Amino acid sequence: MKQDKRYTPANKVPDEVLSAMGSDEIFSPGFSIKGQALAGRPSYLDMQATTPMDPRALDAMMEYQLERYGNPHSRTHAYGWESEAVVEKAREQVANLIGASPKEIIFTSGATESNNMSIKGVARFYKGRKKHIITTQTEHKCVLDSCRAMEQEGYEASNPLMELPDVTYLPVQSRSGLVDLDELAAAIRPDTVACSVMAVNNEIGVVQPLKEIGDICRKNKVFFHSDIAQMLGKMPISVDDFKMDLASLSSHKGLRSGTLPHALCAGFGMACQVAQEEMDVDKEWVDHLSKRMYDAVMTRIPDVTLNGDADRRYPGNLNFSFAYVEGESLLMALKNIAVSSGSACTSASLEPSYVLRAIGVEDDLAHTSMRFGIGRFTTEEEVDFAVESLAHHVNRLRSMSPLWEMVQEGIDIKSIQWSQDAH
């Protein structure tokens, strides 16, 4: 497959970073721009954390940073009028991408604030009338934190006769990570106000059955909220078809106090327009690279598990567990690949991923997980380099592992009762 319409930023590694790495550092193929490889950059396969900016979005922003810099709320002169006009154009571009009306688009500081605003806003508005929220155990951390905040506020304390918990954290199906629709329907109560289920899981890439969830919520008159940040621009979405009452994506200020940054709105609007126009091309390219990487990893490296449902998933998210390898050691070994051990919001934690735990992955295997993010700017060379590096370092680390040696000798490690010294 030929890669076309791919433009990536020409970022130069600072001299002090190169100096710290040493002259013997081996670099990956790195980024490319218009077919020209750029040496000195690790391969970037962390697209779920953030993505390179499309130059067309940057171009749209620069005009309003340098020339059309008026306050969009200043309605007494031309500078304000043109800034307001680009904000409204961006609102329309965002709405077109998700099948919404421009008047339904509210700019915030990002998806995290949108999640907080949606859950806390609905809960507080209906406090005293409806007191129950449903979410899943694998939601983004900011959604779980918002739900816990509602619990700490005594969200249901006004009714002492109500003994059921005010927030239901639905388990997901083992290994697949999908919501059980029957369990969701059974969890709804007469006082349920909202149900929050993310569209695409940021850690394992699982795509939830949004239409079915929307139907259940609408039938029971429950607000349906979804974090669609990981789906936006990558997969077709219609908030009307999915019966979503609230959806969180990414941009900047609006409903809370503060002046709208019209340049950021312009860039966000252009990014949505580009995503809408090129979604089919991007999907074909990401599907191709995902299959290329998955097939190569599963063929070349034994004892590898793909986390999450194999079919209902966003192909640009491949979360693998490599048995008998310490994840932190593997992450450090892959110094020429920008990759994540899980969610960027929790990757600094030494605890196993709560998402992998929720889908039934044992702690020792969860500790070996790596998330590889593929996007519109990823190249075949980067994918091939990642597979080569993975195969090399997994084999090297396993060769030093006594557990791997025991497995090769046919010993069932799980049947061993390890002795523990008492001190």
NUKE-430663 format. One record per residue (C-alpha): x, y, z. Coordinates in nm, 4 decimals, always signed. Example, Ala and Ser with C-alpha at 12.3 -4.5 7.8 and 13.67 -1.06 7.14 Angstrom:
X=+1.2300, Y=-0.4500, Z=+0.7800
X=+1.3670, Y=-0.1060, Z=+0.7140
END
This chain:
X=+0.0000, Y=+0.0000, Z=+0.0000
X=+0.1233, Y=+0.3438, Z=-0.0913
X=+0.1190, Y=+0.6055, Z=+0.1798
X=-0.0111, Y=+0.9396, Z=+0.0544
X=-0.1286, Y=+1.2687, Z=+0.2013
X=+0.1064, Y=+1.2196, Z=+0.4948
X=+0.2902, Y=+1.5209, Z=+0.6283
X=+0.4749, Y=+1.5128, Z=+0.9564
X=+0.6491, Y=+1.7904, Z=+1.1489
X=+1.0241, Y=+1.8259, Z=+1.1121
X=+1.1195, Y=+1.8400, Z=+1.4769
X=+1.4888, Y=+1.8581, Z=+1.5580
X=+1.6245, Y=+1.6898, Z=+1.8685
X=+1.7853, Y=+1.9516, Z=+2.0951
X=+2.1649, Y=+1.9302, Z=+2.1004
X=+2.1696, Y=+1.8786, Z=+2.4781
X=+1.9419, Y=+1.5742, Z=+2.4409
X=+2.1618, Y=+1.4251, Z=+2.1705
X=+2.4665, Y=+1.4880, Z=+2.3875
X=+2.3062, Y=+1.3124, Z=+2.6825
X=+2.2199, Y=+1.0124, Z=+2.4658
X=+2.5775, Y=+0.9621, Z=+2.3566
X=+2.7306, Y=+0.9075, Z=+2.0165
X=+2.6626, Y=+0.5334, Z=+2.0139
X=+2.2857, Y=+0.5762, Z=+2.0263
X=+2.1072, Y=+0.4018, Z=+1.7410
X=+1.8038, Y=+0.5828, Z=+1.6080
X=+1.4917, Y=+0.4522, Z=+1.4422
X=+1.3711, Y=+0.5674, Z=+1.1002
X=+1.1910, Y=+0.8493, Z=+1.2838
X=+0.9594, Y=+1.1031, Z=+1.1287
X=+0.9399, Y=+1.1941, Z=+0.7625
X=+0.8040, Y=+1.4896, Z=+0.5738
X=+0.7020, Y=+1.4628, Z=+0.2096
X=+0.9000, Y=+1.1400, Z=+0.1848
X=+1.2187, Y=+1.2841, Z=+0.3355
X=+1.3319, Y=+1.0850, Z=+0.6407
X=+1.4362, Y=+1.2852, Z=+0.9439
X=+1.7149, Y=+1.1239, Z=+1.1420
X=+1.7557, Y=+1.1688, Z=+1.5138
X=+1.3998, Y=+1.1031, Z=+1.6295
X=+1.2631, Y=+0.7926, Z=+1.7996
X=+0.9703, Y=+0.6271, Z=+1.6226
X=+0.6506, Y=+0.7753, Z=+1.7647
X=+0.3959, Y=+0.5054, Z=+1.8486
X=+0.2089, Y=+0.6759, Z=+2.1318
X=-0.0806, Y=+0.8200, Z=+1.9327
X=-0.3361, Y=+0.7621, Z=+2.2101
X=-0.1452, Y=+1.0071, Z=+2.4310
X=-0.1286, Y=+1.2822, Z=+2.1678
X=-0.0778, Y=+1.3153, Z=+1.7945
X=+0.1309, Y=+1.5349, Z=+1.5635
X=-0.0520, Y=+1.8441, Z=+1.4416
X=-0.1647, Y=+1.8466, Z=+1.0820
X=+0.0082, Y=+2.1417, Z=+0.9084
X=-0.3268, Y=+2.2555, Z=+0.7713
X=-0.4580, Y=+2.3034, Z=+1.1246
X=-0.1429, Y=+2.4964, Z=+1.2138
X=-0.1857, Y=+2.7175, Z=+0.9077
X=-0.5431, Y=+2.7937, Z=+1.0109
X=-0.4237, Y=+2.8934, Z=+1.3577
X=-0.1291, Y=+3.1101, Z=+1.2572
X=-0.3419, Y=+3.3618, Z=+1.0685
X=-0.5354, Y=+3.4353, Z=+1.3867
X=-0.2270, Y=+3.4373, Z=+1.6043
X=-0.0370, Y=+3.6915, Z=+1.3946
X=-0.2893, Y=+3.9020, Z=+1.2019
X=-0.6487, Y=+3.8511, Z=+1.3139
X=-0.5903, Y=+3.8667, Z=+1.6885
X=-0.9102, Y=+4.0355, Z=+1.8067
X=-1.1149, Y=+3.9223, Z=+2.1059
X=-1.4161, Y=+3.7285, Z=+1.9713
X=-1.6315, Y=+3.8850, Z=+2.2431
X=-1.5434, Y=+4.2399, Z=+2.1331
X=-1.8376, Y=+4.3305, Z=+1.9120
X=-1.7619, Y=+4.6963, Z=+1.8551
X=-1.4954, Y=+4.6635, Z=+1.5854
X=-1.3811, Y=+4.4511, Z=+1.2910
X=-1.1113, Y=+4.2651, Z=+1.4849
X=-1.3714, Y=+4.1191, Z=+1.7172
X=-1.6159, Y=+4.0442, Z=+1.4375
X=-1.3681, Y=+3.8400, Z=+1.2324
X=-1.2552, Y=+3.6484, Z=+1.5429
X=-1.6158, Y=+3.5728, Z=+1.6346
X=-1.6789, Y=+3.4579, Z=+1.2776
X=-1.3954, Y=+3.2036, Z=+1.2855
X=-1.5174, Y=+3.0691, Z=+1.6214
X=-1.8642, Y=+3.0118, Z=+1.4763
X=-1.7126, Y=+2.8519, Z=+1.1659
X=-1.5120, Y=+2.6175, Z=+1.3902
X=-1.8271, Y=+2.5358, Z=+1.5852
X=-1.9926, Y=+2.4342, Z=+1.2590
X=-1.6910, Y=+2.2251, Z=+1.1490
X=-1.6877, Y=+2.0357, Z=+1.4795
X=-2.0637, Y=+1.9801, Z=+1.4615
X=-2.0411, Y=+1.8439, Z=+1.1066
X=-1.7853, Y=+1.5840, Z=+1.2133
X=-2.0025, Y=+1.4371, Z=+1.4901
X=-2.3487, Y=+1.4852, Z=+1.3414
X=-2.4551, Y=+1.7607, Z=+1.5784
X=-2.5936, Y=+2.1126, Z=+1.5501
X=-2.3459, Y=+2.4039, Z=+1.5850
X=-2.5488, Y=+2.5458, Z=+1.8738
X=-2.4868, Y=+2.2213, Z=+2.0655
X=-2.1069, Y=+2.2651, Z=+2.0603
X=-1.9557, Y=+2.4087, Z=+2.3798
X=-1.5834, Y=+2.4816, Z=+2.3825
X=-1.3960, Y=+2.3821, Z=+2.6993
X=-1.0295, Y=+2.3395, Z=+2.7912
X=-1.0336, Y=+1.9777, Z=+2.6767
X=-1.2019, Y=+1.6393, Z=+2.7096
X=-1.1094, Y=+1.6090, Z=+3.0778
X=-1.2948, Y=+1.9269, Z=+3.1694
X=-1.5817, Y=+1.8216, Z=+2.9429
X=-1.6119, Y=+1.4900, Z=+3.1275
X=-1.6084, Y=+1.6653, Z=+3.4645
X=-1.8610, Y=+1.9238, Z=+3.3507
X=-2.0974, Y=+1.6635, Z=+3.2038
X=-2.1091, Y=+1.4273, Z=+3.4994
X=-2.1006, Y=+1.6815, Z=+3.7805
X=-2.3315, Y=+1.9194, Z=+3.5963
X=-2.6086, Y=+1.6670, Z=+3.5356
X=-2.5716, Y=+1.5140, Z=+3.8823
X=-2.5906, Y=+1.8470, Z=+4.0636
X=-2.8773, Y=+1.9757, Z=+3.8497
X=-3.0927, Y=+1.6739, Z=+3.9360
X=-2.9758, Y=+1.6403, Z=+4.2970
X=-3.2710, Y=+1.5709, Z=+4.5238
X=-3.4724, Y=+1.4155, Z=+4.2397
X=-3.2484, Y=+1.1624, Z=+4.0674
X=-2.9508, Y=+1.0342, Z=+4.2585
X=-2.7903, Y=+0.7447, Z=+4.0731
X=-2.5071, Y=+0.7372, Z=+3.8155
X=-2.3866, Y=+0.4411, Z=+3.6090
X=-2.0387, Y=+0.4109, Z=+3.4603
X=-1.7891, Y=+0.1314, Z=+3.3922
X=-1.4774, Y=+0.0158, Z=+3.5735
X=-1.2664, Y=+0.0883, Z=+3.2646
X=-1.3607, Y=+0.4538, Z=+3.2107
X=-1.0998, Y=+0.7273, Z=+3.1811
X=-0.9605, Y=+0.8235, Z=+3.5196
X=-1.1205, Y=+1.1692, Z=+3.5109
X=-1.4671, Y=+1.0122, Z=+3.4763
X=-1.4049, Y=+0.7780, Z=+3.7682
X=-1.2708, Y=+1.0696, Z=+3.9737
X=-1.5811, Y=+1.2767, Z=+3.8952
X=-1.8066, Y=+0.9922, Z=+4.0062
X=-1.6104, Y=+0.9486, Z=+4.3282
X=-1.6368, Y=+1.3226, Z=+4.3891
X=-2.0152, Y=+1.2919, Z=+4.3667
X=-2.0047, Y=+1.0109, Z=+4.6213
X=-1.7957, Y=+1.2215, Z=+4.8578
X=-2.0472, Y=+1.5048, Z=+4.8297
X=-2.3056, Y=+1.2705, Z=+4.9777
X=-2.4885, Y=+1.2548, Z=+4.6487
X=-2.7511, Y=+1.0242, Z=+4.7942
X=-2.7323, Y=+1.1306, Z=+5.1584
X=-3.0581, Y=+1.3264, Z=+5.1382
X=-3.2506, Y=+0.9989, Z=+5.1266
X=-3.1566, Y=+0.7852, Z=+5.4299
X=-3.3881, Y=+0.5050, Z=+5.3156
X=-3.1864, Y=+0.4521, Z=+4.9981
X=-2.9239, Y=+0.1903, Z=+5.0810
X=-2.8046, Y=+0.1204, Z=+4.7287
X=-2.4782, Y=+0.2887, Z=+4.6252
X=-2.5166, Y=+0.6174, Z=+4.4437
X=-2.2695, Y=+0.5235, Z=+4.1697
X=-2.2702, Y=+0.1845, Z=+3.9989
X=-1.9330, Y=+0.0878, Z=+3.8505
X=-2.0283, Y=-0.1770, Z=+3.5967
X=-1.7778, Y=-0.4561, Z=+3.5364
X=-1.6905, Y=-0.5296, Z=+3.1749
X=-1.6725, Y=-0.8680, Z=+3.0095
X=-1.3586, Y=-1.0660, Z=+3.0814
X=-1.0837, Y=-1.0302, Z=+2.8184
X=-1.3007, Y=-0.8397, Z=+2.5674
X=-1.3578, Y=-0.5302, Z=+2.7816
X=-1.7069, Y=-0.4807, Z=+2.6375
X=-2.0074, Y=-0.3712, Z=+2.8407
X=-2.2693, Y=-0.6402, Z=+2.9023
X=-2.5875, Y=-0.4741, Z=+2.7758
X=-2.8123, Y=-0.6902, Z=+2.9944
X=-2.6162, Y=-0.5890, Z=+3.3043
X=-2.6380, Y=-0.2251, Z=+3.2015
X=-3.0149, Y=-0.2433, Z=+3.1590
X=-3.0517, Y=-0.4231, Z=+3.4920
X=-2.8449, Y=-0.1573, Z=+3.6705
X=-3.0821, Y=+0.1256, Z=+3.5740
X=-3.3080, Y=+0.2402, Z=+3.8590
X=-3.6001, Y=+0.4838, Z=+3.8692
X=-3.3613, Y=+0.7433, Z=+4.0145
X=-3.0802, Y=+0.6878, Z=+3.7625
X=-2.9854, Y=+1.0244, Z=+3.6153
X=-2.6895, Y=+0.9464, Z=+3.3886
X=-2.4872, Y=+0.6691, Z=+3.2288
X=-2.1295, Y=+0.7401, Z=+3.1170
X=-1.9560, Y=+0.4936, Z=+2.8826
X=-1.6557, Y=+0.5933, Z=+2.6724
X=-1.6674, Y=+0.5236, Z=+2.2984
X=-1.3125, Y=+0.3905, Z=+2.2487
X=-1.1015, Y=+0.2908, Z=+2.5459
X=-0.7803, Y=+0.4924, Z=+2.5468
X=-0.5775, Y=+0.2034, Z=+2.6856
X=-0.6939, Y=-0.1081, Z=+2.4996
X=-0.8834, Y=+0.0412, Z=+2.2032
X=-1.2118, Y=-0.1445, Z=+2.2614
X=-1.5136, Y=+0.0105, Z=+2.0854
X=-1.8292, Y=-0.0083, Z=+2.2956
X=-2.1764, Y=-0.0792, Z=+2.1424
X=-2.2799, Y=+0.2860, Z=+2.1514
X=-2.6052, Y=+0.2584, Z=+1.9569
X=-2.7370, Y=-0.0172, Z=+2.1824
X=-2.6318, Y=+0.1725, Z=+2.4955
X=-2.8008, Y=+0.4855, Z=+2.3622
X=-3.1222, Y=+0.2936, Z=+2.2941
X=-3.1277, Y=+0.1551, Z=+2.6496
X=-3.0660, Y=+0.4968, Z=+2.8047
X=-3.3239, Y=+0.6759, Z=+2.5886
X=-3.5861, Y=+0.4095, Z=+2.6629
X=-3.5309, Y=+0.4578, Z=+3.0369
X=-3.5026, Y=+0.8401, Z=+3.0176
X=-3.1419, Y=+0.8355, Z=+3.1378
X=-2.8851, Y=+1.0886, Z=+3.0149
X=-2.6228, Y=+0.9131, Z=+2.8007
X=-2.2749, Y=+1.0663, Z=+2.8219
X=-1.9754, Y=+0.9371, Z=+2.6274
X=-1.6109, Y=+1.0380, Z=+2.6082
X=-1.5551, Y=+1.0265, Z=+2.2316
X=-1.2071, Y=+1.1827, Z=+2.2327
X=-1.0373, Y=+0.8631, Z=+2.1108
X=-1.2977, Y=+0.8105, Z=+1.8366
X=-1.3147, Y=+1.1658, Z=+1.7049
X=-1.1969, Y=+1.1922, Z=+1.3460
X=-1.0940, Y=+0.8268, Z=+1.3315
X=-1.4286, Y=+0.6489, Z=+1.3062
X=-1.7709, Y=+0.7688, Z=+1.1864
X=-1.9853, Y=+0.9016, Z=+1.4692
X=-2.3274, Y=+1.0628, Z=+1.4940
X=-2.4374, Y=+1.1811, Z=+1.8356
X=-2.7986, Y=+1.1769, Z=+1.7128
X=-2.7855, Y=+0.8188, Z=+1.5824
X=-2.6186, Y=+0.7043, Z=+1.9057
X=-2.8731, Y=+0.9044, Z=+2.1111
X=-2.5954, Y=+1.0779, Z=+2.3050
X=-2.7101, Y=+1.3625, Z=+2.5266
X=-2.3555, Y=+1.4655, Z=+2.6197
X=-2.0279, Y=+1.3899, Z=+2.4407
X=-1.6754, Y=+1.4977, Z=+2.5370
X=-1.4059, Y=+1.5815, Z=+2.2808
X=-1.1209, Y=+1.8335, Z=+2.2785
X=-1.0792, Y=+2.2088, Z=+2.2262
X=-1.0685, Y=+2.5081, Z=+2.4627
X=-1.2710, Y=+2.7468, Z=+2.6775
X=-1.6352, Y=+2.8456, Z=+2.6461
X=-1.8957, Y=+2.7608, Z=+2.9083
X=-1.6743, Y=+2.8453, Z=+3.2035
X=-1.5350, Y=+3.1939, Z=+3.2541
X=-1.2671, Y=+3.3080, Z=+3.0125
X=-1.2162, Y=+3.4470, Z=+2.6658
X=-1.2431, Y=+3.2067, Z=+2.3750
X=-0.9004, Y=+3.1552, Z=+2.2107
X=-1.0219, Y=+3.1973, Z=+1.8549
X=-0.6935, Y=+3.0750, Z=+1.7030
X=-0.7254, Y=+2.7418, Z=+1.8834
X=-1.0884, Y=+2.7192, Z=+1.7753
X=-0.9803, Y=+2.7829, Z=+1.4154
X=-0.7204, Y=+2.5070, Z=+1.4364
X=-0.9649, Y=+2.2667, Z=+1.5958
X=-1.2250, Y=+2.3419, Z=+1.3314
X=-0.9776, Y=+2.2845, Z=+1.0481
X=-0.8614, Y=+1.9595, Z=+1.2103
X=-1.2232, Y=+1.8400, Z=+1.2201
X=-1.2745, Y=+1.9346, Z=+0.8562
X=-0.9581, Y=+1.7505, Z=+0.7483
X=-1.0549, Y=+1.4462, Z=+0.9559
X=-1.4010, Y=+1.4376, Z=+0.8014
X=-1.2685, Y=+1.4688, Z=+0.4457
X=-0.9893, Y=+1.2123, Z=+0.4853
X=-1.1393, Y=+0.9656, Z=+0.7334
X=-1.1729, Y=+0.6857, Z=+0.4770
X=-0.8129, Y=+0.7288, Z=+0.3586
X=-0.6861, Y=+0.7406, Z=+0.7162
X=-0.8857, Y=+0.4316, Z=+0.8128
X=-0.7442, Y=+0.2313, Z=+0.5228
X=-0.3892, Y=+0.3333, Z=+0.6148
X=-0.4266, Y=+0.2649, Z=+0.9885
X=-0.5968, Y=-0.0702, Z=+0.9187
X=-0.3055, Y=-0.1659, Z=+0.6932
X=-0.0379, Y=-0.0735, Z=+0.9483
X=-0.2272, Y=-0.2316, Z=+1.2367
X=-0.2580, Y=-0.5652, Z=+1.0556
X=+0.1067, Y=-0.5431, Z=+0.9505
X=+0.2194, Y=-0.4950, Z=+1.3095
X=-0.0222, Y=-0.7444, Z=+1.4660
X=+0.0657, Y=-1.0233, Z=+1.2209
X=+0.4392, Y=-0.9640, Z=+1.2618
X=+0.4295, Y=-0.9529, Z=+1.6425
X=+0.2141, Y=-1.2641, Z=+1.6754
X=+0.4329, Y=-1.4522, Z=+1.4246
X=+0.7744, Y=-1.3542, Z=+1.5573
X=+0.7200, Y=-1.3396, Z=+1.9342
X=+0.5713, Y=-1.6321, Z=+2.1301
X=+0.3497, Y=-1.5947, Z=+2.4380
X=+0.2004, Y=-1.2602, Z=+2.3378
X=-0.1561, Y=-1.1569, Z=+2.4215
X=-0.3623, Y=-0.8841, Z=+2.2557
X=-0.5597, Y=-0.7119, Z=+2.5298
X=-0.9205, Y=-0.6249, Z=+2.4567
X=-1.1699, Y=-0.7571, Z=+2.2066
X=-0.9997, Y=-0.8556, Z=+1.8812
X=-1.2861, Y=-0.7447, Z=+1.6567
X=-1.4616, Y=-0.4511, Z=+1.8266
X=-1.1627, Y=-0.2236, Z=+1.8580
X=-1.0009, Y=+0.0825, Z=+1.7032
X=-0.7165, Y=-0.0670, Z=+1.4938
X=-0.4787, Y=+0.2182, Z=+1.5759
X=-0.4559, Y=+0.0933, Z=+1.9346
X=-0.2635, Y=-0.2321, Z=+1.9873
X=-0.2143, Y=-0.3251, Z=+2.3523
X=+0.0049, Y=-0.6338, Z=+2.3911
X=+0.1190, Y=-0.8259, Z=+2.6980
X=+0.4530, Y=-1.0062, Z=+2.6679
X=+0.4628, Y=-1.2910, Z=+2.9186
X=+0.7773, Y=-1.3495, Z=+3.1275
X=+0.9140, Y=-1.0015, Z=+3.0587
X=+0.9223, Y=-0.7200, Z=+3.3120
X=+0.7329, Y=-0.4356, Z=+3.1491
X=+0.9496, Y=-0.1601, Z=+3.2928
X=+1.2646, Y=-0.3294, Z=+3.1636
X=+1.1112, Y=-0.3663, Z=+2.8184
X=+0.9981, Y=-0.0039, Z=+2.8172
X=+1.3504, Y=+0.1130, Z=+2.9029
X=+1.4991, Y=-0.1149, Z=+2.6374
X=+1.2774, Y=+0.0345, Z=+2.3686
X=+1.4495, Y=+0.3717, Z=+2.3984
X=+1.4273, Y=+0.4336, Z=+2.0243
X=+1.0497, Y=+0.3987, Z=+2.0242
X=+0.8135, Y=+0.6436, Z=+2.1908
X=+0.5621, Y=+0.3999, Z=+2.3351
X=+0.3489, Y=+0.3753, Z=+2.6474
X=+0.2899, Y=+0.1106, Z=+2.9095
X=-0.0750, Y=+0.2212, Z=+2.9227
X=-0.2758, Y=+0.5367, Z=+2.9713
X=-0.0651, Y=+0.8528, Z=+2.9664
X=-0.2630, Y=+0.9697, Z=+3.2701
X=-0.1463, Y=+0.6753, Z=+3.4825
X=+0.1738, Y=+0.5552, Z=+3.3122
X=+0.3902, Y=+0.6894, Z=+3.5955
X=+0.2234, Y=+0.4526, Z=+3.8412
X=+0.3875, Y=+0.1222, Z=+3.9334
X=+0.0462, Y=-0.0339, Z=+3.9937
X=-0.0930, Y=-0.2665, Z=+3.7252
X=-0.3429, Y=-0.1025, Z=+3.4910
X=-0.6913, Y=-0.0845, Z=+3.6446
X=-0.8332, Y=-0.1329, Z=+3.2944
X=-0.6434, Y=-0.4593, Z=+3.2412
X=-0.7415, Y=-0.5748, Z=+3.5891
X=-1.1055, Y=-0.5019, Z=+3.5061
X=-1.0945, Y=-0.7275, Z=+3.1981
X=-0.9431, Y=-1.0124, Z=+3.3995
X=-0.5738, Y=-0.9828, Z=+3.3136
X=-0.3607, Y=-1.1120, Z=+3.6011
X=-0.1230, Y=-0.8647, Z=+3.7642
X=+0.1975, Y=-1.0331, Z=+3.6473
X=+0.0794, Y=-1.0231, Z=+3.2857
X=-0.0629, Y=-0.6713, Z=+3.3197
X=+0.2817, Y=-0.5513, Z=+3.4266
X=+0.4160, Y=-0.6613, Z=+3.0863
X=+0.1669, Y=-0.4648, Z=+2.8753
X=+0.2678, Y=-0.2140, Z=+2.6073
X=+0.0355, Y=+0.0135, Z=+2.4105
X=+0.1316, Y=+0.0910, Z=+2.0507
X=-0.0530, Y=+0.3819, Z=+1.8911
X=-0.0740, Y=+0.4050, Z=+1.5120
X=-0.1994, Y=+0.7130, Z=+1.3304
X=-0.2227, Y=+0.8891, Z=+0.9958
X=+0.1425, Y=+0.9978, Z=+1.0155
X=+0.2867, Y=+0.6571, Z=+1.1105
X=+0.5029, Y=+0.4926, Z=+0.8442
X=+0.5611, Y=+0.1307, Z=+0.7465
X=+0.9269, Y=+0.1783, Z=+0.8357
X=+0.8354, Y=+0.2790, Z=+1.1907
X=+0.6106, Y=-0.0244, Z=+1.2336
X=+0.8753, Y=-0.2620, Z=+1.0965
X=+1.1414, Y=-0.1058, Z=+1.3175
X=+0.9173, Y=-0.1427, Z=+1.6224
X=+0.8607, Y=-0.5120, Z=+1.5511
X=+1.2336, Y=-0.5738, Z=+1.5015
X=+1.3146, Y=-0.3956, Z=+1.8272
X=+1.0406, Y=-0.5780, Z=+2.0152
X=+1.1499, Y=-0.9208, Z=+1.8945
X=+1.5132, Y=-0.8486, Z=+1.9804
X=+1.4559, Y=-0.7084, Z=+2.3287
X=+1.1817, Y=-0.9523, Z=+2.4323
X=+1.4071, Y=-1.2448, Z=+2.3399
X=+1.7041, Y=-1.0828, Z=+2.5154
X=+1.5123, Y=-1.0145, Z=+2.8375
X=+1.3547, Y=-1.3596, Z=+2.8385
X=+1.6961, Y=-1.5205, Z=+2.7987
X=+1.7876, Y=-1.3665, Z=+3.1343
X=+1.4653, Y=-1.4770, Z=+3.3057
X=+1.4668, Y=-1.7960, Z=+3.5158
X=+1.0879, Y=-1.8101, Z=+3.4776
X=+1.1183, Y=-1.8259, Z=+3.0993
X=+1.3764, Y=-2.1022, Z=+3.1313
X=+1.1410, Y=-2.3015, Z=+3.3538
X=+0.8543, Y=-2.2580, Z=+3.1072
X=+1.0750, Y=-2.3833, Z=+2.8233
X=+1.1467, Y=-2.6918, Z=+3.0323
X=+0.7735, Y=-2.7603, Z=+3.0568
X=+0.7281, Y=-2.6531, Z=+3.4191
X=+0.3854, Y=-2.5125, Z=+3.5099
X=+0.4837, Y=-2.2012, Z=+3.7026
X=+0.1328, Y=-2.1413, Z=+3.8370
X=+0.1375, Y=-2.4790, Z=+4.0102
X=+0.4494, Y=-2.3913, Z=+4.2107
X=+0.4021, Y=-2.2871, Z=+4.5719
X=+0.6738, Y=-2.0306, Z=+4.6267
X=+0.8184, Y=-2.0176, Z=+4.9770
X=+0.8305, Y=-1.6828, Z=+5.1582
X=+1.0915, Y=-1.6002, Z=+5.4191
X=+0.9531, Y=-1.4690, Z=+5.7461
X=+1.1413, Y=-1.1809, Z=+5.9045
END
